[in-house]
Amino acid sequence: MTTEAEKAQTLARLHAAPEILRVVNVWDAVSARAIAALSETRAIATAGHAIAATFGYPDGEIPLDITLDMLGRIVEAAGDLPVTSDLDDGYGDAGETARRAIGTGVVGANVEDRLRPLDEAVAAVEAIVAAGAAEGVPFVLNARTDAFVRAGKRPVEESIADAIERGRAYLAAGADLVFVPGILDADITRRLVEGIGERKISVIGLPGALTAGEYEALGVARVSYGPLPQRVALTALQDVAADLYRDGVIPASTRALN
């Protein structure tokens, strides 16, 4: 059995490798098992938005206890693969939330800054890092800055500068990566990598974004997909249901994944 510390070390090595780490986000035990079964899977990432939707909550409003219970189920389904979690904004006490998450077996997390004052955001990063150290797990923090997704109408140059300032501060406080969600083109990505560091940027693969290979060539460490895999699954469910209502049949290519 691989220990949590060993899983955390594996996740950190995957981020530092020349090849971009591709993580397909899951939201429950059965989706985790389906992704873990693929030979290409190196790590499992959870999607907070998708877990919230599973239980009927808006994104960011699911109670922590429900999230933690699901994280434990996902960790069990993932076996020896490292699991990195989405912990929203830290639920008001980022250090304690990280400590409890570590108790479920996860070895890394995204935590959002929601553009709070920089000193508050840095203090949250420090608290998460300290929680990992206290639990004996080199917790892999993918510190998220909302410099683009909460930018409003400010000029893109300001968002780039803000992301770089925050990213550098989070790395200095002990974060492993800086997660910059948004549709980032090649020029913006290049400037972020130059400002924050090679293999220190994490991005999200949204429709209209670059491919994983293009991000890899620009020096990005990791790409995840947030709630999009669940949306793809739900689209397939709704489409097959509509076909069944038209007197269709279940496709013969359907695999027994549950």
C-alpha positions in Angstrom: 0.0 0.0 0.0 1.4 3.4 -1.0 1.5 5.9 1.9 0.1 9.4 1.6 3.5 10.9 1.8 4.7 8.7 -1.1 1.6 9.7 -3.1 2.3 13.4 -2.4 5.9 12.9 -3.6 4.7 11.2 -6.8 2.3 14.1 -7.5 5.1 16.6 -7.0 7.3 14.7 -9.4 4.6 14.6 -12.0 4.3 18.4 -11.8 8.0 18.9 -12.2 8.4 16.5 -15.1 8.9 17.9 -18.7 5.6 16.3 -19.8 2.5 18.2 -18.8 0.3 16.4 -16.3 -3.1 15.8 -17.7 -5.8 15.2 -15.0 -9.3 14.4 -15.9 -11.5 15.6 -13.1 -13.9 13.2 -11.3 -16.9 13.7 -9.0 -17.7 10.4 -7.3 -16.4 6.9 -6.7 -17.6 5.4 -10.0 -16.2 8.2 -12.2 -12.9 7.9 -10.2 -12.8 4.1 -10.9 -13.5 4.7 -14.6 -10.6 7.2 -15.0 -8.2 5.2 -12.7 -8.7 2.2 -15.0 -7.1 3.9 -17.9 -3.4 3.2 -18.4 -2.7 6.8 -19.2 -3.9 8.0 -15.8 -1.1 9.2 -13.5 -3.2 11.1 -10.9 -6.8 11.8 -10.0 -8.2 15.3 -9.6 -11.6 16.1 -8.1 -13.9 18.9 -9.4 -15.6 20.8 -6.6 -18.3 22.2 -9.0 -19.1 18.7 -10.2 -19.3 17.2 -6.7 -21.6 20.1 -5.6 -23.8 19.5 -8.6 -24.0 15.8 -7.8 -25.6 16.7 -4.4 -27.8 19.5 -5.8 -25.7 22.4 -4.6 -24.5 25.5 -6.5 -20.7 25.6 -7.1 -19.0 26.8 -3.9 -22.0 26.2 -1.6 -21.7 22.5 -0.7 -21.1 21.8 3.0 -17.5 20.7 3.8 -18.6 17.5 5.5 -20.3 16.3 2.3 -17.2 17.2 0.2 -14.9 15.4 2.7 -17.0 12.2 2.7 -16.9 12.1 -1.1 -13.2 12.7 -1.2 -12.7 9.7 1.0 -14.7 7.6 -1.4 -12.8 8.9 -4.4 -9.4 8.2 -2.7 -10.5 4.6 -2.0 -11.7 4.1 -5.6 -8.4 5.6 -6.9 -6.2 2.9 -5.2 -2.5 3.8 -5.3 -3.0 6.9 -7.5 -2.5 10.3 -5.9 -5.6 12.3 -5.5 -5.6 16.1 -5.6 -8.8 17.8 -4.5 -10.8 21.0 -5.1 -11.3 22.7 -1.7 -13.0 25.8 -3.0 -11.8 28.8 -1.0 -10.8 26.9 2.1 -14.2 27.1 3.8 -13.2 29.9 6.0 -10.2 28.2 7.6 -7.9 26.9 4.9 -5.4 25.2 7.3 -8.1 23.3 9.2 -9.8 22.3 5.9 -6.5 21.1 4.5 -5.9 19.1 7.7 -9.3 17.4 7.4 -8.9 16.8 3.7 -5.5 15.0 4.4 -7.4 12.8 6.8 -9.5 11.5 3.8 -6.3 10.5 2.0 -6.0 13.3 -0.5 -2.4 14.6 -1.0 -3.0 17.9 -2.8 -5.5 20.6 -3.4 -6.6 23.7 -5.3 -7.7 26.5 -3.1 -9.1 29.8 -4.6 -8.0 33.2 -3.6 -11.2 34.9 -4.9 -9.0 38.0 -5.3 -8.9 38.6 -1.5 -6.2 41.1 -0.3 -2.8 39.5 -1.0 -1.7 39.3 2.6 -4.9 37.3 3.5 -4.4 35.0 0.5 -0.7 34.4 1.4 -1.7 33.6 5.0 -4.1 30.9 3.7 -1.3 29.4 1.6 1.0 29.3 4.6 -1.7 27.7 6.8 -2.3 24.9 4.2 1.4 24.2 3.9 1.8 24.2 7.7 -1.1 21.7 8.0 0.5 19.3 5.6 3.8 19.5 7.5 2.0 18.9 10.8 0.3 15.8 9.3 3.6 14.5 7.9 2.4 14.8 4.3 4.2 17.1 1.8 0.8 18.4 0.7 0.9 19.6 -3.0 -0.9 22.9 -3.1 -2.0 24.2 -6.5 -2.7 27.7 -5.3 -5.5 29.2 -7.4 -5.6 32.9 -8.4 -8.8 34.2 -9.8 -6.9 37.1 -11.5 -8.7 36.3 -14.8 -12.0 34.7 -13.9 -12.9 37.5 -11.4 -11.3 40.3 -13.4 -14.4 42.0 -14.5 -13.7 44.6 -17.1 -10.2 45.5 -16.1 -7.6 45.4 -18.9 -5.9 42.1 -19.5 -2.5 43.7 -18.7 -3.7 44.2 -15.1 -4.8 40.7 -14.8 -1.5 39.4 -16.1 0.4 41.5 -13.6 -1.9 40.6 -10.8 -1.6 36.8 -11.5 2.2 37.1 -11.6 2.4 39.1 -8.3 0.1 36.7 -6.6 1.7 33.6 -8.1 5.2 34.6 -7.0 3.9 35.3 -3.5 2.1 31.9 -3.3 5.2 30.0 -4.4 7.3 31.9 -1.9 4.8 30.9 0.8 5.2 27.2 0.0 2.7 26.5 -2.8 3.9 24.0 -5.4 2.0 25.4 -8.4 -0.1 28.4 -9.3 -3.5 27.6 -10.9 -4.6 30.4 -13.3 -8.1 29.4 -14.7 -9.4 31.1 -17.7 -9.1 30.9 -21.5 -5.4 31.7 -21.8 -4.0 32.2 -25.3 -0.3 31.5 -26.2 0.9 35.0 -25.5 -0.8 35.3 -22.1 0.4 31.8 -21.2 4.0 32.6 -22.3 4.0 35.8 -20.2 2.7 34.0 -17.1 5.3 31.3 -17.4 8.0 33.9 -17.8 6.7 35.8 -14.8 5.9 32.9 -12.4 8.2 30.1 -13.5 8.7 27.1 -15.9 6.6 24.1 -14.8 4.9 26.3 -12.1 1.7 27.1 -13.9 -1.5 25.0 -13.9 -4.3 25.7 -16.4 -7.8 24.5 -17.2 -8.7 23.0 -20.6 -11.8 24.9 -21.5 -13.5 25.0 -24.9 -11.5 27.6 -26.9 -8.3 27.1 -24.9 -5.0 25.7 -26.2 -4.4 21.9 -26.4 -2.5 20.2 -23.7 0.4 19.7 -26.0 0.5 23.5 -26.8 0.5 24.3 -23.1 3.2 21.8 -22.5 5.4 23.5 -25.2 4.9 26.8 -23.4 6.2 25.4 -20.1 2.9 24.7 -18.3 3.0 21.9 -15.6 -0.5 20.7 -15.5 -3.9 20.9 -17.2 -7.2 19.9 -15.6 -10.8 20.1 -16.9 -12.9 21.2 -13.9 -16.6 20.4 -14.3 -16.3 19.8 -18.1 -16.0 15.9 -17.9 -19.2 15.7 -15.9 -20.9 18.0 -18.4 -19.8 15.6 -21.2 -21.1 12.7 -19.3 -24.4 14.4 -18.6 -24.7 15.4 -22.3 -24.3 11.8 -23.3 -26.9 10.8 -20.7 -29.4 13.3 -22.0 -28.7 12.4 -25.6 -29.2 8.7 -25.1 -32.4 9.4 -23.1 -33.8 11.5 -25.9 -32.9 8.6 -28.3 -34.6 6.1 -26.1 -37.7 8.3 -26.0 -37.7 8.1 -29.8 -37.8 4.2 -29.5 -34.0 3.9 -29.8 -31.9 1.2 -28.1 -28.9 1.3 -25.8 -25.8 1.4 -28.1 -24.0 -1.9 -28.4 -20.7 -0.2 -27.8 -21.7 0.7 -24.2 -19.1 -0.6 -21.7 -20.0 -2.0 -18.3 -18.1 0.6 -16.2 -20.3 0.4 -13.1 
